[in-house]
Amino acid sequence: MRVAGVILQPAGPPKNCYRGKWGTKRMRPLEGLRVVDLTRVLSGPFCTMQLGDLGAEVIKVERPVEGDDTRAFAPPYQGDEAAYFLSVNRNKKSITLDMKSERGREVLWRLIDRSDVLVENFRPGAMDRLGFGYAAVSARRPTMVYCSISGFGNTGLQKDRPGYDVIVQGEAGIQDLTGAADGAPYKVGTSIADLVSGLNGSQAILAALYASKATGRGQHVAVSMYEAVASLLTFNASIYYATGVSPKRRGNAHATIVPYETFEASDGWISLGVANDELWKRFCGAVARPELTDDPRFARAADRVRNREVLVPIVKDIIRQRARDEWLPLMDAAGVPSGAIRTVGEVCESDVLKSRDMIAEMPHVNAGIVKAIKNPMHLSGTPLDSYIAPPRLGEHTREVLTGLLGYSADEVDEMARSETI
């Protein structure tokens, strides 16, 4: 099996289900790769959705009856499906399986034997207790790339703590940097800890697959949500290491660039990114205040940082004098980085996304047309041009068990009666 130039030991006869059933016209980069998805909620499903977008066959294993927790994260619903679940589970198949039962474990092993990647985000130790920890899987399938996403790592002092996004954002320093300087700490408006962990997981899986080209073996990929978020501190951490002083909340202001923040126009909000001295000169021209260019308090970038308490109120007074959509063309014409503070609705309906064909419309039996923003990766030779709606709970159980795993219809019926599936 070849995946983006990497030769893997075949997991079984490759089944190009996406091309055959759903009509993808061109090969996608991970076609032929099969992923066992044992994840739920957000970090893991977002990771496996990246792999599905790239063309892997992702088989999502869910609990009978309840399924992934996020199937109940509602309202809002679309049809009878939770909008939350729909957001991170496209390009996957769903089977239901009781992994704690003897027959369920047999089915899962058979699926693992025919797969190349396993992703899980249970608490550390849970997969070992089920009999499907990395050591057990690697002993049986040495070529398997096995990815674990956890809150605080699979070793160390806090490995047993649950990894909830809001907890990790606080523990890893992001909340302390977010919010008004004189106000309370705030979490980021999206689930950044979960999402960046999922992205790190998918990236690490691809790196492990590439490494297997040389080694012929898989490996254990472990991603800690805490470490993923801490890594985003970047220049804030560098400021601390350089000075010994922990950076403080600045609202929308930047620690080392002024003006580089959000300003209120007469009818809305804009952001300005005046990141160097040339841009400062252009900004002063655009707002018809050339005298500010010559003011020694603001002449150079370091001067503007030192005198931010004087400069920012001046800029605020200027920006209040015009409407949002008056300022933006003026800034564009002057070459000054600027942008509107847009609502989620404005973004979802934006001509920018539509002109780039970035809105997926996926037919779903119960939810109608499910819309989503497409994957932002653009590959010229192996485009990501197939988007399939998130599956109904257990939608593909019989297909996978009979077609891929070789169980008879009678055996599947018996498993349904015993509530194995």
Secondary structure per residue as TSV (DSSP state, phi and psi in degrees):
chain	resnum	aa	ss	phi	psi
A	1	M	-	360.0	133.6
A	2	R	E	-115.6	127.3
A	3	V	E	-124.8	108.2
A	4	A	T	49.5	45.8
A	5	G	T	86.5	-1.2
A	6	V	E	-103.2	130.3
A	7	I	E	-93.4	122.9
A	8	L	-	-114.2	152.6
A	9	Q	-	-65.2	126.6
A	10	P	-	-58.4	137.8
A	11	A	-	-87.7	-6.6
A	12	G	S	148.3	179.7
A	13	P	S	-58.9	119.6
A	14	P	-	-62.6	132.4
A	15	K	-	-114.3	106.1
A	16	N	-	-83.2	67.9
A	17	C	H	-64.9	-32.3
A	18	Y	H	-67.1	-44.9
A	19	R	H	-70.2	-43.0
A	20	G	H	-69.0	-44.7
A	21	K	H	-90.6	-37.6
A	22	W	H	-108.6	-0.4
A	23	G	-	78.4	27.6
A	24	T	-	-60.2	131.2
A	25	K	S	-82.5	-32.8
A	26	R	S	-124.1	153.3
A	27	M	-	-62.3	141.0
A	28	R	-	-101.5	157.4
A	29	P	T	-60.9	-30.0
A	30	L	T	-107.5	17.3
A	31	E	T	-61.1	138.3
A	32	G	T	97.8	-13.2
A	33	L	-	-91.6	136.5
A	34	R	E	-117.5	133.2
A	35	V	E	-120.1	128.2
A	36	V	E	-90.2	115.2
A	37	D	E	-104.3	104.1
A	38	L	E	-104.1	24.3
A	39	T	-	-97.5	165.4
A	40	R	-	-151.3	168.9
A	41	V	T	71.8	-106.9
A	42	L	T	-132.0	-53.0
A	43	S	H	-59.6	-49.3
A	44	G	H	-67.3	-50.6
A	45	P	H	-58.8	-35.1
A	46	F	H	-67.1	-38.0
A	47	C	H	-60.3	-51.3
A	48	T	H	-71.4	-26.8
A	49	M	H	-64.4	-35.5
A	50	Q	H	-60.0	-43.2
A	51	L	H	-66.8	-38.9
A	52	G	H	-64.7	-41.6
A	53	D	H	-59.6	-34.7
A	54	L	T	-80.6	-1.1
A	55	G	T	110.4	-3.0
A	56	A	-	-68.7	150.9
A	57	E	E	-85.2	106.5
A	58	V	E	-100.8	119.0
A	59	I	E	-107.6	107.8
A	60	K	E	-86.2	120.2
A	61	V	E	-98.2	118.7
A	62	E	E	-122.0	160.3
A	63	R	-	-67.9	139.6
A	64	P	T	-57.7	145.5
A	65	V	T	75.3	-62.0
A	66	E	T	-83.6	-41.6
A	67	G	-	70.5	-161.8
A	68	D	S	-56.5	139.8
A	69	D	G	-50.8	-37.3
A	70	T	G	-72.2	-8.8
A	71	R	G	-65.2	-17.4
A	72	A	G	-109.1	4.6
A	73	F	S	-81.5	79.4
A	74	A	-	-158.0	165.6
A	75	P	S	-71.3	167.2
A	76	P	S	-85.6	155.3
A	77	Y	E	-108.8	156.9
A	78	Q	E	-120.4	112.4
A	79	G	T	63.7	-126.3
A	80	D	T	-108.7	19.6
A	81	E	E	-107.9	138.0
A	82	A	E	-68.4	130.5
A	83	A	H	-58.5	-35.1
A	84	Y	H	-59.4	-49.6
A	85	F	H	-60.7	-41.9
A	86	L	H	-61.5	-24.7
A	87	S	H	-73.3	-22.2
A	88	V	T	-133.8	23.0
A	89	N	-	-134.7	23.8
A	90	R	-	-71.7	165.1
A	91	N	S	55.9	42.2
A	92	K	-	-138.2	160.2
A	93	K	E	-106.2	152.4
A	94	S	E	-121.2	128.9
A	95	I	E	-124.4	150.5
A	96	T	E	-103.3	142.0
A	97	L	-	-160.1	131.1
A	98	D	-	-85.9	97.6
A	99	M	T	-72.6	-11.1
A	100	K	T	-87.3	-14.4
A	101	S	S	-85.9	155.2
A	102	E	H	-61.5	-44.3
A	103	R	H	-68.4	-36.8
A	104	G	H	-62.7	-40.1
A	105	R	H	-65.2	-37.1
A	106	E	H	-61.4	-44.1
A	107	V	H	-62.9	-43.7
A	108	L	H	-64.7	-40.0
A	109	W	H	-62.3	-39.4
A	110	R	H	-64.6	-37.1
A	111	L	H	-67.8	-42.1
A	112	I	H	-60.8	-40.0
A	113	D	H	-60.6	-22.5
A	114	R	T	-108.6	16.4
A	115	S	-	-126.6	168.6
A	116	D	S	-115.5	-25.5
A	117	V	E	-136.4	140.5
A	118	L	E	-125.3	133.0
A	119	V	E	-125.4	131.7
A	120	E	E	-142.1	151.4
A	121	N	-	-135.9	40.6
A	122	F	S	-75.8	166.4
A	123	R	-	-62.8	147.5
A	124	P	T	-52.2	133.2
A	125	G	T	98.3	-23.8
A	126	A	H	-65.2	-41.9
A	127	M	H	-68.0	-34.0
A	128	D	H	-62.7	-41.9
A	129	R	H	-65.8	-31.0
A	130	L	H	-77.8	-13.5
A	131	G	T	92.8	11.7
A	132	F	-	-125.3	31.7
A	133	G	S	-68.9	171.9
A	134	Y	H	-59.5	-41.9
A	135	A	H	-60.3	-44.0
A	136	A	H	-67.7	-43.8
A	137	V	H	-68.1	-42.9
A	138	S	H	-64.1	-36.5
A	139	A	H	-62.8	-35.0
A	140	R	H	-89.1	-35.2
A	141	R	-	-129.7	79.4
A	142	P	T	-62.5	-19.1
A	143	T	T	-87.5	-3.1
A	144	M	-	-69.9	131.3
A	145	V	E	-90.5	120.9
A	146	Y	E	-118.2	115.7
A	147	C	E	-110.5	128.3
A	148	S	E	-119.0	126.7
A	149	I	E	-113.0	125.6
A	150	S	E	-134.7	171.2
A	151	G	S	-70.5	-48.9
A	152	F	S	-129.3	19.3
A	153	G	-	98.5	158.3
A	154	N	S	-90.4	2.8
A	155	T	S	-139.3	175.5
A	156	G	S	97.8	-178.9
A	157	L	T	-66.3	-30.0
A	158	Q	T	-118.3	24.6
A	159	K	T	-61.6	-24.0
A	160	D	T	-89.7	-1.6
A	161	R	S	-76.7	142.5
A	162	P	-	-71.6	149.3
A	163	G	-	-103.7	73.6
A	164	Y	-	-88.8	139.3
A	165	D	H	-53.0	-50.0
A	166	V	H	-63.6	-33.5
A	167	I	H	-68.4	-45.7
A	168	V	H	-66.8	-39.8
A	169	Q	H	-57.6	-39.1
A	170	G	H	-71.5	-48.4
A	171	E	H	-64.6	-31.6
A	172	A	T	-95.5	10.9
A	173	G	T	93.1	-10.6
A	174	I	T	-67.7	-40.9
A	175	Q	G	-65.7	-33.4
A	176	D	G	-67.3	-21.6
A	177	L	G	-95.6	-4.8
A	178	T	S	-113.3	126.8
A	179	G	S	124.0	172.7
A	180	A	-	-66.0	149.4
A	181	A	T	-58.4	-34.8
A	182	D	T	-105.7	18.2
A	183	G	S	-118.5	-169.5
A	184	A	-	-78.3	157.1
A	185	P	-	-67.3	147.3
A	186	Y	-	-126.3	147.0
A	187	K	-	-79.2	156.1
A	188	V	-	-65.3	146.8
A	189	G	S	-66.6	-17.6
A	190	T	S	-115.2	168.1
A	191	S	-	-81.0	70.7
A	192	I	H	-62.1	-35.2
A	193	A	H	-65.1	-45.3
A	194	D	H	-64.1	-45.9
A	195	L	H	-69.9	-43.2
A	196	V	H	-69.3	-30.0
A	197	S	H	-66.6	-41.0
A	198	G	H	-62.6	-41.3
A	199	L	H	-65.0	-42.9
A	200	N	H	-61.1	-39.2
A	201	G	H	-62.4	-47.5
A	202	S	H	-65.4	-38.5
A	203	Q	H	-64.4	-43.1
A	204	A	H	-66.8	-36.4
A	205	I	H	-61.3	-45.2
A	206	L	H	-63.6	-37.9
A	207	A	H	-64.6	-40.0
A	208	A	H	-66.9	-37.2
A	209	L	H	-64.1	-39.3
A	210	Y	H	-66.8	-41.4
A	211	A	H	-62.4	-31.0
A	212	S	H	-65.9	-18.3
A	213	K	H	-60.2	-37.7
A	214	A	H	-88.3	-35.6
A	215	T	H	-95.0	-25.2
A	216	G	S	74.5	7.8
A	217	R	-	-129.0	154.3
A	218	G	-	-83.4	-168.6
A	219	Q	-	-163.5	171.8
A	220	H	E	-92.9	120.2
A	221	V	E	-101.2	120.5
A	222	A	E	-121.8	125.9
A	223	V	E	-122.5	126.4
A	224	S	E	-99.9	126.3
A	225	M	H	-58.5	-41.0
A	226	Y	H	-58.5	-47.3
A	227	E	H	-69.9	-35.5
A	228	A	H	-62.2	-42.2
A	229	V	H	-72.7	-41.7
A	230	A	H	-58.5	-34.8
A	231	S	G	-65.2	-21.1
A	232	L	G	-77.5	-8.8
A	233	L	G	-66.1	-27.0
A	234	T	H	32.4	-108.4
A	235	F	H	-66.0	-25.5
A	236	N	H	-66.2	-41.8
A	237	A	H	-65.7	-38.0
A	238	S	H	-63.9	-39.1
A	239	I	H	-59.7	-43.8
A	240	Y	H	-64.2	-47.2
A	241	Y	H	-63.5	-30.8
A	242	A	H	-78.3	-32.6
A	243	T	H	-115.8	-20.9
A	244	G	S	78.6	4.5
A	245	V	-	-109.9	127.6
A	246	S	-	-76.7	125.9
A	247	P	-	-59.3	149.0
A	248	K	-	-111.3	163.3
A	249	R	-	-58.5	138.2
A	250	R	-	-127.9	17.2
A	251	G	T	64.8	-125.7
A	252	N	T	-95.1	1.8
A	253	A	-	-77.2	155.0
A	254	H	-	-98.0	146.0
A	255	A	S	-67.9	-33.1
A	256	T	S	-128.1	8.0
A	257	I	-	-134.6	132.8
A	258	V	S	-142.6	132.9
A	259	P	S	-83.1	128.7
A	260	Y	E	-148.3	75.0
A	261	E	E	-166.9	-166.8
A	262	T	E	-99.0	137.0
A	263	F	E	-130.8	146.3
A	264	E	E	-89.7	122.1
A	265	A	-	-85.5	-175.8
A	266	S	S	-69.0	-19.9
A	267	D	S	-136.7	14.8
A	268	G	S	173.6	-158.1
A	269	W	E	-129.1	145.5
A	270	I	E	-133.1	161.1
A	271	S	E	-112.8	144.0
A	272	L	E	-118.7	142.4
A	273	G	E	-127.1	71.6
A	274	V	-	-86.9	85.0
A	275	A	-	-95.5	-1.3
A	276	N	S	-156.3	176.5
A	277	D	H	-67.6	-36.3
A	278	E	H	-64.3	-42.2
A	279	L	H	-65.4	-32.5
A	280	W	H	-62.6	-44.1
A	281	K	H	-61.2	-42.7
A	282	R	H	-64.6	-40.5
A	283	F	H	-62.0	-46.3
A	284	C	H	-60.1	-36.9
A	285	G	H	-68.1	-40.8
A	286	A	H	-65.5	-32.3
A	287	V	T	-97.5	9.0
A	288	A	T	58.5	42.0
A	289	R	-	-129.1	62.7
A	290	P	T	-61.4	-25.0
A	291	E	H	-63.2	-24.5
A	292	L	H	-66.9	-28.5
A	293	T	H	-62.8	-36.9
A	294	D	H	-90.2	-5.4
A	295	D	-	-69.1	119.6
A	296	P	T	-61.9	-20.3
A	297	R	T	-69.7	-21.5
A	298	F	T	-123.8	9.0
A	299	A	S	-63.4	-41.5
A	300	R	S	-120.9	162.6
A	301	A	H	-55.8	-44.2
A	302	A	H	-65.9	-33.4
A	303	D	H	-64.6	-40.7
A	304	R	H	-67.9	-33.9
A	305	V	H	-67.3	-44.9
A	306	R	H	-64.4	-30.6
A	307	N	T	-111.0	29.6
A	308	R	H	-59.6	-33.7
A	309	E	H	-66.1	-22.9
A	310	V	H	-89.7	-43.4
A	311	L	H	-72.0	-44.7
A	312	V	H	-59.9	-43.6
A	313	P	H	-60.5	-33.2
A	314	I	H	-64.6	-46.7
A	315	V	H	-64.4	-39.3
A	316	K	H	-59.2	-43.9
A	317	D	H	-63.6	-37.3
A	318	I	H	-66.3	-49.2
A	319	I	H	-67.2	-30.0
A	320	R	T	-63.5	-16.7
A	321	Q	T	-79.5	-12.6
A	322	R	S	-134.0	164.7
A	323	A	-	-78.8	158.8
A	324	R	H	-51.7	-50.2
A	325	D	H	-80.2	-0.2
A	326	E	H	-87.6	-41.4
A	327	W	H	-66.3	-41.7
A	328	L	H	-60.5	-45.8
A	329	P	H	-63.3	-35.5
A	330	L	H	-64.3	-43.2
A	331	M	H	-66.7	-41.5
A	332	D	H	-59.9	-44.4
A	333	A	H	-63.1	-32.4
A	334	A	H	-86.8	-6.6
A	335	G	T	75.8	26.3
A	336	V	-	-97.4	121.9
A	337	P	-	-58.7	126.0
A	338	S	E	-154.7	165.1
A	339	G	E	-167.6	155.6
A	340	A	E	-79.9	153.2
A	341	I	-	-90.6	101.7
A	342	R	-	-100.8	151.0
A	343	T	-	-74.7	163.7
A	344	V	H	-58.3	-40.3
A	345	G	H	-61.8	-41.9
A	346	E	H	-61.6	-41.0
A	347	V	H	-65.3	-46.1
A	348	C	H	-62.6	-28.3
A	349	E	T	-102.9	11.4
A	350	S	-	-71.9	145.4
A	351	D	H	-66.4	-25.3
A	352	V	H	-61.7	-50.1
A	353	L	H	-67.0	-42.8
A	354	K	H	-64.3	-38.0
A	355	S	H	-68.5	-21.4
A	356	R	T	-98.9	7.5
A	357	D	T	54.5	49.1
A	358	M	-	-104.2	10.0
A	359	I	E	-109.4	116.6
A	360	A	E	-85.1	138.4
A	361	E	E	-122.4	111.4
A	362	M	E	-118.6	115.8
A	363	P	E	-64.8	136.1
A	364	H	E	-134.7	137.6
A	365	V	T	-58.4	-42.8
A	366	N	T	-98.6	-29.8
A	367	A	T	-99.5	-2.9
A	368	G	E	77.2	-137.3
A	369	I	E	-89.1	115.1
A	370	V	E	-92.0	122.9
A	371	K	E	-102.6	147.8
A	372	A	E	-157.5	155.7
A	373	I	E	-77.7	130.2
A	374	K	-	-69.2	168.4
A	375	N	-	-62.3	134.3
A	376	P	S	-77.7	-3.5
A	377	M	-	-80.1	130.1
A	378	H	-	-118.3	114.5
A	379	L	-	-114.5	124.9
A	380	S	S	-71.1	-36.2
A	381	G	S	-92.0	-29.0
A	382	T	S	-130.5	72.6
A	383	P	-	-67.8	153.7
A	384	L	-	-91.2	79.1
A	385	D	-	-115.7	19.4
A	386	S	-	-127.2	120.5
A	387	Y	-	-129.3	114.8
A	388	I	-	-113.2	135.7
A	389	A	-	-57.4	148.9
A	390	P	-	-54.5	144.6
A	391	P	-	-76.8	152.5
A	392	R	-	-70.7	155.6
A	393	L	T	-57.7	120.7
A	394	G	T	70.3	17.0
A	395	E	T	-57.6	-32.4
A	396	H	T	-111.4	14.5
A	397	T	H	-57.5	-52.6
A	398	R	H	-66.9	-39.7
A	399	E	I	-59.1	-46.3
A	400	V	I	-70.5	-44.2
A	401	L	I	-67.2	-39.7
A	402	T	I	-86.4	-42.4
A	403	G	I	-79.3	-44.5
A	404	L	I	-92.2	-44.2
A	405	L	S	-94.2	-9.6
A	406	G	-	82.5	16.6
A	407	Y	-	-78.4	149.1
A	408	S	-	-79.7	162.7
A	409	A	H	-60.0	-38.2
A	410	D	H	-64.7	-40.2
A	411	E	H	-64.4	-39.4
A	412	V	H	-66.2	-40.3
A	413	D	H	-60.0	-42.1
A	414	E	H	-64.8	-39.9
A	415	M	H	-64.7	-35.4
A	416	A	H	-66.4	-42.1
A	417	R	H	-64.0	-34.6
A	418	S	T	-87.5	3.4
A	419	E	T	63.4	26.7
A	420	T	-	-70.6	-34.1
A	421	I	-	-122.0	360.0
